[in-house]
Amino acid sequence: MEKGYVYITTNKNFKVLYVGATKNLKSRMGHHKKGTGAVFTKKYNATVLIYFEEFVDYKDAFVREKQLKNWHKDWKWNLVKVLNPELKDLYLEL
């Protein structure tokens, strides 16, 4: 099985949230930071990785992504703040 990740990014002002899923988090975040990732992350400069979950099977990450995309923004912020209360850019720790 191939690992998968679901992740949440924001911009430097913490005004927007982007939820994504990938098989390779470090590579995907590199694309976002260069502006070659999703259109949304480029448009809103949502390149700060503030949350991620790792899954043994990448298919589970994509299921979780759909779940999180249906959540209210406040619910997503609450989830992030439990594990990353300082809202550090977790990309630097990958």
HELIX and SHEET records of a PDB file:
HELIX    1   1 LEU A   25  LYS A   34  1                                  10    
HELIX    2   2 VAL A   39  TYR A   44  1                                   6    
HELIX    3   3 TYR A   58  LYS A   69  1                                  12    
HELIX    4   4 LYS A   73  LEU A   83  1                                  11    
HELIX    5   5 LEU A   90  GLU A   93  5                                   4    
SHEET    1   A 3 LEU A  17  THR A  22  0                                        
SHEET    2   A 3 GLY A   4  THR A  10 -1                                        
SHEET    3   A 3 VAL A  48  PHE A  55 -1                                        
END                                                                             
